[in-house]
Amino acid sequence: MTRAILDESQIHPAARPLIGGKHADIVREVQAAIAAHQVVVVGMAINPFPRKARKILDVLGTPYQYLQYGSYFNQWHRRNALKMWSGWPTFPMVFVNGVLVGGASELQALVASGELSAMLAKKVRQF
């Protein structure tokens, strides 16, 4: 899968540091969590879908790391860096073995199909 992003040659050199460094800390924090944990859920307060994803994992007894960044009212600039990095437009972002599997609905579909248990059995990390 490829998605359209601007080629570096199409970005003025003066703009490159801002693009490359804007809220890079939040991306590094998520990458570190993905490297350290088999399952990571990235969410935000008030949004019911991160809670739904966590409840799915809790019912299964699957351990996970949860990272929460703000709510609808704050930290949206920082969360945008995660959306741009991952390409996933909404929260939660659920990672299994370093792979973005989607959000709560996609996690539920993986559970229903049995694919989540197969992924968890592999215990392979991408980062």
C-alpha positions as a Markdown table, in Angstrom:
| # | Residue | x | y | z |
|---|---|---|---|---|
| 1 | Met | 0.0 | 0.0 | 0.0 |
| 2 | Thr | 1.3 | 3.4 | -0.8 |
| 3 | Arg | -0.2 | 6.7 | 0.1 |
| 4 | Ala | 0.5 | 10.1 | -1.4 |
| 5 | Ile | 2.9 | 12.3 | 0.5 |
| 6 | Leu | 4.9 | 15.1 | -0.8 |
| 7 | Asp | 8.4 | 14.3 | -2.1 |
| 8 | Glu | 11.1 | 16.1 | -0.2 |
| 9 | Ser | 12.0 | 17.9 | -3.4 |
| 10 | Gln | 8.6 | 19.5 | -3.3 |
| 11 | Ile | 9.1 | 21.0 | 0.1 |
| 12 | His | 11.2 | 24.2 | 0.5 |
| 13 | Pro | 14.3 | 23.7 | 2.6 |
| 14 | Ala | 13.1 | 26.3 | 5.1 |
| 15 | Ala | 9.9 | 24.2 | 5.8 |
| 16 | Arg | 11.7 | 20.9 | 6.1 |
| 17 | Pro | 12.8 | 21.2 | 9.8 |
| 18 | Leu | 9.3 | 22.2 | 10.9 |
| 19 | Ile | 7.7 | 19.3 | 9.0 |
| 20 | Gly | 10.2 | 16.7 | 10.2 |
| 21 | Gly | 10.4 | 17.9 | 13.8 |
| 22 | Lys | 6.8 | 19.0 | 14.6 |
| 23 | His | 5.7 | 17.0 | 17.7 |
| 24 | Ala | 8.3 | 14.3 | 16.9 |
| 25 | Asp | 8.4 | 13.5 | 20.6 |
| 26 | Ile | 4.9 | 12.0 | 20.6 |
| 27 | Val | 5.8 | 9.8 | 17.6 |
| 28 | Arg | 9.0 | 8.6 | 19.3 |
| 29 | Glu | 7.0 | 7.8 | 22.5 |
| 30 | Val | 4.5 | 5.6 | 20.5 |
| 31 | Gln | 7.4 | 3.9 | 18.6 |
| 32 | Ala | 9.1 | 3.1 | 22.0 |
| 33 | Ala | 5.8 | 1.7 | 23.4 |
| 34 | Ile | 5.4 | -0.4 | 20.2 |
| 35 | Ala | 8.9 | -1.7 | 20.6 |
| 36 | Ala | 8.4 | -2.6 | 24.2 |
| 37 | His | 4.9 | -4.1 | 24.2 |
| 38 | Gln | 3.2 | -6.7 | 22.0 |
| 39 | Val | -0.1 | -4.7 | 22.0 |
| 40 | Val | -0.4 | -0.9 | 22.1 |
| 41 | Val | -3.6 | 1.1 | 22.1 |
| 42 | Val | -3.2 | 4.9 | 21.4 |
| 43 | Gly | -6.2 | 6.9 | 22.4 |
| 44 | Met | -7.7 | 10.0 | 23.8 |
| 45 | Ala | -10.0 | 10.9 | 26.6 |
| 46 | Ile | -13.8 | 11.2 | 26.1 |
| 47 | Asn | -13.7 | 9.3 | 22.8 |
| 48 | Pro | -15.6 | 6.0 | 23.5 |
| 49 | Phe | -13.7 | 3.9 | 20.9 |
| 50 | Pro | -10.4 | 3.7 | 22.7 |
| 51 | Arg | -12.4 | 2.4 | 25.7 |
| 52 | Lys | -14.1 | -0.1 | 23.4 |
| 53 | Ala | -10.8 | -1.4 | 22.1 |
| 54 | Arg | -9.4 | -1.7 | 25.7 |
| 55 | Lys | -12.5 | -3.5 | 26.8 |
| 56 | Ile | -12.1 | -6.0 | 24.0 |
| 57 | Leu | -8.5 | -6.7 | 25.1 |
| 58 | Asp | -9.5 | -6.8 | 28.8 |
| 59 | Val | -12.2 | -9.4 | 28.1 |
| 60 | Leu | -9.7 | -11.5 | 26.2 |
| 61 | Gly | -7.2 | -11.1 | 29.0 |
| 62 | Thr | -4.7 | -9.7 | 26.6 |
| 63 | Pro | -2.1 | -7.4 | 28.2 |
| 64 | Tyr | -1.6 | -4.1 | 26.4 |
| 65 | Gln | 0.0 | -0.7 | 26.9 |
| 66 | Tyr | -2.4 | 2.3 | 26.7 |
| 67 | Leu | -1.2 | 5.7 | 25.7 |
| 68 | Gln | -3.7 | 8.6 | 26.0 |
| 69 | Tyr | -3.1 | 12.0 | 24.5 |
| 70 | Gly | -5.6 | 14.7 | 25.4 |
| 71 | Ser | -9.2 | 14.9 | 24.5 |
| 72 | Tyr | -11.4 | 16.5 | 21.9 |
| 73 | Phe | -10.6 | 19.8 | 23.7 |
| 74 | Asn | -6.8 | 19.6 | 23.9 |
| 75 | Gln | -3.6 | 18.1 | 22.4 |
| 76 | Trp | -5.1 | 17.8 | 18.9 |
| 77 | His | -2.0 | 19.3 | 17.4 |
| 78 | Arg | 0.1 | 16.6 | 19.0 |
| 79 | Arg | -2.3 | 13.8 | 17.9 |
| 80 | Asn | -2.1 | 15.1 | 14.3 |
| 81 | Ala | 1.6 | 14.1 | 14.3 |
| 82 | Leu | 0.5 | 10.5 | 15.0 |
| 83 | Lys | -2.1 | 10.6 | 12.3 |
| 84 | Met | 0.4 | 11.9 | 9.8 |
| 85 | Trp | 3.0 | 9.3 | 10.9 |
| 86 | Ser | 0.6 | 6.3 | 10.8 |
| 87 | Gly | -1.8 | 7.4 | 8.1 |
| 88 | Trp | -4.7 | 6.2 | 10.3 |
| 89 | Pro | -7.3 | 9.0 | 10.6 |
| 90 | Thr | -9.0 | 8.2 | 13.9 |
| 91 | Phe | -8.4 | 7.0 | 17.5 |
| 92 | Pro | -7.7 | 4.5 | 18.8 |
| 93 | Met | -4.7 | 3.3 | 16.9 |
| 94 | Val | -4.2 | -0.4 | 17.8 |
| 95 | Phe | -0.8 | -2.0 | 17.1 |
| 96 | Val | -0.1 | -5.7 | 17.4 |
| 97 | Asn | 3.4 | -6.9 | 17.1 |
| 98 | Gly | 4.4 | -3.5 | 15.7 |
| 99 | Val | 1.7 | -3.6 | 13.0 |
| 100 | Leu | -1.1 | -1.0 | 12.9 |
| 101 | Val | -4.3 | -3.2 | 12.8 |
| 102 | Gly | -6.7 | -0.2 | 12.8 |
| 103 | Gly | -9.1 | 0.9 | 15.5 |
| 104 | Ala | -11.7 | -0.7 | 17.7 |
| 105 | Ser | -13.9 | -2.0 | 14.8 |
| 106 | Glu | -10.9 | -3.6 | 13.1 |
| 107 | Leu | -9.7 | -5.1 | 16.4 |
| 108 | Gln | -13.2 | -6.6 | 16.9 |
| 109 | Ala | -13.1 | -8.1 | 13.4 |
| 110 | Leu | -9.7 | -9.6 | 14.0 |
| 111 | Val | -11.0 | -11.2 | 17.2 |
| 112 | Ala | -14.1 | -12.6 | 15.4 |
| 113 | Ser | -12.0 | -14.1 | 12.6 |
| 114 | Gly | -9.4 | -15.6 | 15.0 |
| 115 | Glu | -6.6 | -13.7 | 13.4 |
| 116 | Leu | -5.8 | -11.7 | 16.6 |
| 117 | Ser | -5.0 | -14.9 | 18.5 |
| 118 | Ala | -2.8 | -16.0 | 15.6 |
| 119 | Met | -1.0 | -12.7 | 15.6 |
| 120 | Leu | -0.5 | -12.8 | 19.4 |
| 121 | Ala | 0.9 | -16.3 | 19.2 |
| 122 | Lys | 3.7 | -15.1 | 16.8 |
| 123 | Lys | 5.1 | -12.5 | 19.3 |
| 124 | Val | 7.0 | -10.7 | 16.6 |
| 125 | Arg | 7.7 | -7.0 | 16.8 |
| 126 | Gln | 8.4 | -4.8 | 13.8 |
| 127 | Phe | 10.3 | -2.0 | 15.5 |
